């Protein structure tokens, strides 16, 4: 079994999709684990030991809040991911040793040379939500205050939401203007409570974690291009 996994297309986790299109065919997750040692008794009446399997990718879900979805103010058309890794390790450390910290939940084990600046597209979105579709390899973030203002966020992993934005064109008449194909960038950020004025840092993207993003409101027209 190859301990390095690669994918330039979205990781297709839908077992019903066998079409080799832009989304690729269904691809099962390679899983890993580090169970504790246990003895198998000689008798037939032995206990079963559960083994926790670890997925080598992170999952990202995107939804509108119930209030925003009900208002009709915004609709998600497409989602892009940018500055993503296209390679990862099945085993967190990339080797088959029994090192105790190999499965540290908070450790980032990236293949940092495999970062792309292009886009991976997720389309065919219904109900303005992308759930159980976006899977990405681990990626190292940065600490708050490390990145300068001029370079902040330029080359870090992010998501681009392409959608339809509806807003009152005239407050007195209530006429609604609709703008389609506008784009909004989402960064996964962390702050430093001890220095709230510092530029925020980007979180580490960790294997087997799920990052749930809820869009509560949209208050301005986004960019027209990626």
LINFEN-V633044 format. One record per residue. RES is the residue in one letter. PSI is psi as a letter, one per 40 degrees, with the letter a starting at -180 (* if undefined). OMEGA is omega in whole degrees, -180 to 180 (* if undefined). BURIAL is # if it has 24 or more other ideal C-beta (glycine too) atoms within 12 Angstrom, else .. Layout:
BEGIN
res psi omega burial
RES PSI OMEGA BURIAL
RES PSI OMEGA BURIAL
END
This chain:
BEGIN
res psi omega burial
X h 179 .
X h -179 .
X e 178 .
X h 178 .
X i -178 #
X i 173 .
X h 176 #
X e 176 .
X i 172 #
X i 177 #
X h -176 #
X h -178 #
X e -179 #
X h -176 .
X e 179 .
X e -176 .
X h 178 .
X e 179 .
X h -179 .
X g 180 .
X a -178 .
X d 179 .
X e -179 #
X i 178 #
X i 178 .
X h -178 .
X h 179 .
X i 178 .
X h 166 #
X h -176 #
X i 179 .
X i -180 #
X i 176 .
X g -177 .
X i 176 .
X i 180 .
X h 177 .
X i -179 .
X i 176 .
X h -177 .
X i -179 .
X d -179 .
X i 179 .
X d -177 .
X g -179 .
X i -179 .
X i 175 .
X h -177 .
X h 179 .
X i 179 .
X h 178 .
X h 179 .
X i -175 .
X h 176 #
X h -176 #
X e 180 #
X i 172 #
X i 176 #
X i 178 #
X h 176 #
X i 180 .
X h 179 #
X i 166 #
X i 174 #
X i 179 .
X d -180 .
X d -180 .
X d 179 #
X d -178 .
X d -178 .
X d -176 .
X e -176 .
X d -177 #
X i 177 #
X h 178 #
X h 177 #
X d -176 #
X i 174 #
X h 175 #
X i 166 #
X i -177 #
X i 177 #
X f -175 #
X i 172 #
X i 178 #
X e 177 #
X i 176 #
X i 179 #
X h 175 #
X d 173 #
X h -173 #
X d -176 #
X e -177 #
X e 176 #
X i -174 .
X f 179 .
X i 179 .
X f 179 .
X h -172 .
X d -177 .
X e 178 .
X d -176 #
X f 175 #
X h -175 .
X d -175 .
X e 180 .
X i 177 #
X h -178 #
X g -172 #
X i 167 #
X g -166 #
X e -179 .
X e -174 .
X f 180 .
X h -180 #
X i -180 #
X e 179 .
X a -178 .
X i 165 #
X h -173 #
X h 170 #
X h -179 #
X a -176 .
X f -175 .
X h 176 #
X i 178 .
X f 176 .
X f 176 #
X i 177 #
X h -173 #
X h 178 #
X f 179 .
X d -175 #
X h 177 #
X h -176 #
X i 177 #
X i 178 #
X i -178 #
X h -178 #
X h 176 #
X a 177 #
X i -177 #
X i 176 .
X h 177 .
X e -178 .
X d -176 .
X h -180 .
X i -177 .
X d -176 .
X d -177 .
X e -172 .
X h 172 .
X e -173 #
X d -175 .
X e -179 .
X i 178 #
X h 178 #
X i 175 #
X i 176 #
X h 179 #
X h 175 #
X h -175 #
X a 178 #
X h -177 #
X h 179 #
X h -177 .
X i 179 #
X h 177 .
X d -180 .
X h -177 .
X d -177 .
X d -178 .
X d -178 .
X e 178 .
X h -176 .
X h 174 .
X h 179 .
X h 179 .
X h -177 #
X i 176 .
X f 178 .
X i -170 #
X i 179 #
X h -180 #
X h 176 #
X h 174 #
X i 176 #
X h -166 #
X i 173 #
X i -179 .
X i 176 .
X h -178 .
X d -180 .
X e -180 .
X g -174 .
X e -179 .
X e -180 .
X i 175 .
X h 180 #
X i 175 #
X i 177 #
X h -178 #
X i 171 #
X h 174 #
X h -171 #
X i 177 #
X i 174 #
X e 175 #
X i 173 #
X h 180 .
X h -179 #
X h -179 .
X h 177 #
X h 177 .
X h -175 #
X d -178 .
X i 172 .
X h -171 #
X e -179 .
X i 177 .
X h 180 .
X a 179 #
X i -179 .
X e -179 .
X i 177 .
X * * #
END
